[in-house]
Amino acid sequence: MIRKIYLLLFIFSITSGVALAQQSLDIHFNGLGFLDNREYKAFVPRSHTYSGTRTAIDLGLSLDSVNHFIVGANALHEFGARSFFRKVDPVAYYSYTGKNWLFNAGMFPREGLLSNYPRALLNDTLRYYRPNVQGLLTRYSNEHFTETAWLDWVSRQTTTDREQFLFGFAGKYRPVVNGPFYISHYFMLMHDAGAEVLLPNDHIGDNGGGQIRLGLDLSHKTMFDSLTVEAGGMMSFERVRGVDGARTPKGFVASAYLSYKRFALYDEFYSGEGSKVIYGDSYYQKPTYNRLDVIYTPFLFKNIKGQFIFSFHFSPGYNNDNQQAFRVTYDLGRKVLARFR
């Protein structure tokens, strides 16, 4: 009997705490404009000009400081298209934002959560055409350690559509707070199953990869505003069940980033066995690959950033591949519309 009374008191204290907490209704508006011209001789099917603008708006209901419900939409218009919006992705999710924990469930933006993945695993066109994660994500972080695990549903199984989903985890460990040394890791895998009505010679597939990197961060310790160097290993996983065994190509990866005022350079290098990661950058199918980004940021304000990126791609037999991009991002932040109890 006493235990039941304590349990009722505990439930009452939790529910009354939520009820007494000040609730709020807010609005969030942000977007991305892009013009990305790619001159790829090594991969002609991906030699396109991508251009358009994404506009996202949502309403958020905060029950207290940690529990939030967000509903909205993220719409894409491609320049020159006859339809005003080519595609509208719904935004609808629950978010828990504690001191060390973040938990999202539903359809929520990937920007800022998974955008740090290497392009070898998750290519940069996802930012244009797949802005949301549809599933779950949780993140734990403290002053030394950050770890993120996620599940992204790509296709629901029907009589004709395949069952496909992505999952992965990524993290970083820095042994000394604000110290220069750190270790980071990234992993993702795509599970590709068949439709309800199986076709002849149809097989389940698994495709993905991972990286482990050692890093040195000398930002604000030299004449440059930012200076980081990373090196490590990469392994991909490719398998068609019932047809062949698992392939696990391996290679060496390295990168360096430096910035000074409005200028920056970013260099990526790969050497090893070619990896065919479906959601990754195609250039990593080559045994060697080097990419150099020259970045200039002419617009840098509180809520707006515009960047020109000139990219040069070097791979065996193709040393003239290049890319010119301009991106502008804007984020007005969350604005409170009303507070109530």
C-alpha positions in Angstrom: 0.0 0.0 0.0 2.8 2.4 0.9 4.6 1.6 -2.3 1.4 2.5 -4.3 1.1 5.8 -2.5 4.8 6.7 -3.2 4.2 5.7 -6.9 1.1 7.9 -7.1 3.0 10.8 -5.5 5.8 10.4 -7.9 3.5 10.4 -11.0 1.6 13.4 -9.6 4.9 15.3 -9.1 6.0 14.6 -12.7 2.7 15.6 -14.3 2.2 18.6 -12.1 5.8 19.7 -12.8 5.1 19.6 -16.6 1.8 21.4 -16.0 3.4 24.2 -14.0 6.3 24.6 -16.3 6.0 27.6 -18.7 5.1 26.4 -22.1 5.8 28.3 -25.3 4.9 28.4 -29.0 7.7 29.4 -31.4 8.4 29.7 -35.1 11.6 28.9 -37.0 12.5 30.0 -40.5 15.6 29.0 -42.5 16.7 28.1 -46.0 19.4 27.2 -48.5 20.1 28.6 -51.9 22.5 26.7 -54.2 24.1 26.8 -57.6 26.5 23.8 -58.1 28.0 23.2 -61.5 30.0 19.9 -61.8 32.2 19.1 -64.8 33.0 15.5 -64.1 34.7 13.5 -67.0 35.4 10.6 -64.6 31.7 10.2 -63.8 29.6 11.7 -66.7 26.2 10.7 -65.2 27.0 12.9 -62.2 28.2 15.8 -64.3 25.2 18.1 -63.7 24.4 21.6 -62.7 22.3 21.5 -59.5 20.5 24.8 -58.7 17.6 25.8 -56.5 16.5 27.0 -53.2 15.1 25.2 -50.1 12.8 27.0 -47.7 11.9 25.5 -44.3 9.5 26.8 -41.7 8.1 25.1 -38.7 6.1 25.7 -35.5 7.4 24.4 -32.2 5.5 23.7 -29.0 7.8 23.5 -25.9 6.2 21.8 -23.0 9.1 22.7 -20.8 12.9 23.3 -21.2 13.5 19.8 -22.6 10.4 18.4 -24.3 9.4 19.9 -27.7 7.1 19.0 -30.6 7.9 20.5 -34.0 5.7 20.5 -37.1 6.4 22.2 -40.5 7.7 21.7 -44.0 10.9 21.9 -46.1 10.2 22.8 -49.8 12.5 22.6 -52.8 12.2 24.8 -55.9 14.7 24.1 -58.7 15.6 27.1 -60.8 13.9 26.9 -64.2 11.3 24.3 -63.1 7.7 24.9 -64.2 6.3 23.8 -60.9 6.8 26.2 -58.0 7.8 23.5 -55.5 9.3 20.3 -57.0 9.1 18.5 -53.7 7.9 19.3 -50.2 9.3 17.3 -47.3 7.2 17.3 -44.1 8.8 18.1 -40.8 7.2 16.5 -37.7 9.1 15.2 -34.7 9.5 15.1 -31.0 12.7 16.4 -29.6 14.2 15.9 -26.1 17.1 18.4 -25.4 18.7 17.6 -22.0 22.1 18.7 -20.6 24.0 15.8 -22.2 21.3 14.0 -24.2 19.5 14.8 -27.5 16.8 12.6 -28.8 14.7 13.1 -32.0 11.9 10.9 -33.3 10.1 11.6 -36.5 11.0 13.6 -39.6 13.7 16.2 -38.7 16.5 18.2 -40.4 19.8 16.4 -40.9 21.7 19.7 -41.0 23.9 20.1 -37.9 23.3 16.5 -36.9 24.8 14.4 -39.7 26.3 17.0 -41.9 29.8 16.4 -40.5 30.0 12.9 -42.2 32.8 12.4 -44.7 31.7 12.7 -48.3 33.0 9.2 -48.9 30.1 7.9 -46.8 27.3 10.5 -47.3 27.7 12.7 -50.4 26.9 16.4 -50.3 23.9 16.3 -52.7 21.9 14.9 -49.8 21.9 18.5 -48.5 20.0 19.5 -51.6 17.6 16.6 -52.2 17.2 14.7 -48.9 17.3 17.4 -46.1 15.5 15.3 -43.5 16.1 12.2 -41.5 13.0 10.0 -41.2 13.4 7.9 -38.1 15.4 8.3 -34.9 18.5 10.0 -33.7 20.1 10.2 -30.3 23.3 12.0 -29.2 25.2 12.0 -25.9 27.9 14.7 -25.4 30.1 16.0 -22.6 33.3 18.0 -22.5 35.4 15.1 -23.7 33.1 12.9 -25.8 30.3 13.0 -28.3 28.5 10.0 -29.8 25.5 10.0 -32.2 23.4 7.0 -33.3 20.7 7.3 -36.0 18.2 5.4 -38.2 16.9 6.9 -41.5 14.1 5.1 -43.3 14.5 5.5 -47.1 11.8 3.4 -48.6 8.8 1.5 -47.1 8.1 -2.0 -48.5 5.1 -2.3 -50.8 4.3 -4.7 -53.6 6.6 -2.7 -55.9 8.8 -0.6 -53.6 11.8 -2.0 -51.9 12.5 -1.9 -48.1 15.5 0.4 -47.6 16.9 2.1 -44.5 20.2 3.6 -43.4 21.7 3.4 -39.9 24.9 4.5 -38.4 26.9 6.1 -35.6 29.6 8.7 -35.3 31.6 10.3 -32.5 34.6 12.2 -31.4 36.8 11.8 -28.3 39.1 14.6 -27.1 41.2 13.5 -24.1 42.1 17.0 -22.9 39.4 19.7 -22.9 40.3 22.2 -25.6 43.4 20.1 -26.3 44.7 19.7 -29.9 44.5 15.9 -30.2 41.3 14.0 -30.9 40.0 10.8 -32.4 36.8 10.6 -34.5 34.9 7.8 -36.2 32.0 7.4 -38.7 30.0 4.4 -39.8 26.9 3.9 -41.9 25.2 1.0 -43.6 22.3 0.7 -46.0 20.0 -2.3 -45.8 18.3 -3.0 -49.2 15.6 -5.7 -49.1 13.1 -6.7 -51.8 9.5 -5.7 -52.4 6.6 -7.8 -51.2 6.4 -9.4 -54.6 9.9 -10.7 -55.3 11.3 -10.5 -58.8 13.5 -13.2 -60.3 17.2 -12.7 -59.4 16.2 -10.2 -56.7 18.5 -10.3 -53.7 19.0 -8.5 -50.4 21.9 -6.1 -50.3 24.0 -4.4 -47.7 26.2 -1.4 -48.5 28.1 1.0 -46.3 31.4 1.9 -44.8 33.3 3.5 -41.9 36.3 5.7 -41.1 38.5 6.1 -38.1 40.6 9.3 -37.9 43.3 10.8 -35.7 43.1 14.6 -35.6 45.2 17.6 -34.6 43.3 20.9 -34.1 45.6 24.0 -34.0 42.9 26.5 -34.5 43.8 29.9 -33.0 47.2 28.6 -32.1 48.8 29.8 -35.3 48.4 32.8 -37.7 45.3 31.0 -39.1 41.8 31.3 -37.7 41.4 27.5 -38.1 43.9 24.7 -38.8 43.1 21.0 -38.5 44.8 17.9 -39.9 43.3 14.4 -39.9 44.5 11.0 -41.1 43.2 7.5 -40.7 41.7 4.5 -42.4 38.5 3.7 -44.3 36.8 0.4 -45.0 33.6 -0.2 -47.0 31.2 -3.2 -46.9 29.5 -4.4 -50.0 27.4 -7.6 -50.2 24.6 -9.1 -52.3 23.2 -12.0 -50.3 23.1 -15.3 -52.1 25.3 -14.1 -54.9 28.7 -13.3 -53.5 30.6 -12.9 -50.3 31.2 -9.7 -48.5 33.7 -7.3 -50.1 35.6 -5.0 -47.7 37.8 -2.6 -49.6 40.2 -0.7 -47.5 42.2 2.5 -47.9 44.0 5.5 -46.3 42.2 8.8 -45.8 43.7 12.2 -44.9 42.4 15.8 -44.9 43.5 19.3 -44.0 41.5 22.5 -43.4 42.8 26.0 -42.9 41.0 29.3 -42.9 42.1 32.9 -42.6 39.5 35.7 -42.4 37.1 35.0 -45.4 39.4 32.5 -47.3 39.8 28.8 -46.6 41.3 25.7 -48.2 40.1 22.1 -47.7 42.0 19.1 -49.1 40.9 15.5 -49.0 43.0 12.5 -50.1 42.3 8.8 -50.5 44.5 5.9 -51.5 43.6 2.2 -51.5 41.1 -0.2 -52.9 38.1 1.5 -54.6 35.0 1.6 -52.5 31.5 1.7 -54.0 29.4 3.3 -51.3 25.9 3.9 -52.7 25.3 7.1 -50.7 28.9 8.2 -50.9 30.9 10.2 -53.4 31.6 8.3 -56.6 35.3 9.4 -56.7 36.1 7.0 -53.9 35.7 4.1 -56.3 39.1 5.1 -57.7 42.3 3.7 -56.2 43.6 7.2 -55.6 41.7 10.5 -55.3 42.5 14.0 -54.2 40.0 16.9 -53.9 41.0 20.5 -53.2 38.4 23.1 -52.2 39.2 26.8 -52.5 36.6 28.7 -50.4 35.7 32.4 -50.3 33.0 33.7 -48.0 31.9 37.2 -49.2 28.7 37.3 -47.1 29.1 36.6 -43.4 26.5 38.1 -41.1 24.8 37.0 -37.9 22.1 34.9 -39.7 23.4 34.7 -43.3 26.4 33.1 -44.9 27.3 33.0 -48.6 30.2 31.0 -50.0 31.9 30.4 -53.3 33.6 27.0 -53.5 35.9 26.1 -56.3 36.7 22.4 -56.3 39.4 20.5 -58.2 39.2 16.7 -58.5 42.2 14.6 -59.3 41.9 10.8 -60.1 43.8 8.4 -62.4 43.4 9.5 -66.0 41.2 12.5 -65.1 43.0 15.6 -63.8 40.8 18.3 -65.2 37.5 17.6 -63.3 36.3 20.6 -61.5 33.3 22.1 -59.8 32.0 25.6 -59.1 29.4 26.2 -56.4 27.8 29.1 -54.6 25.7 28.5 -51.5 23.9 30.9 -49.3 22.4 29.8 -46.0 20.1 31.8 -43.7 18.7 30.9 -40.3 16.6 33.4 -38.4 16.5 31.2 -35.3 13.5 30.4 -33.2 11.2 33.3 -32.3 8.8 32.9 -29.5 5.2 33.7 -30.5 3.4 33.1 -27.2 4.1 31.9 -23.6 1.4 30.3 -21.5 0.9 27.8 -18.7 
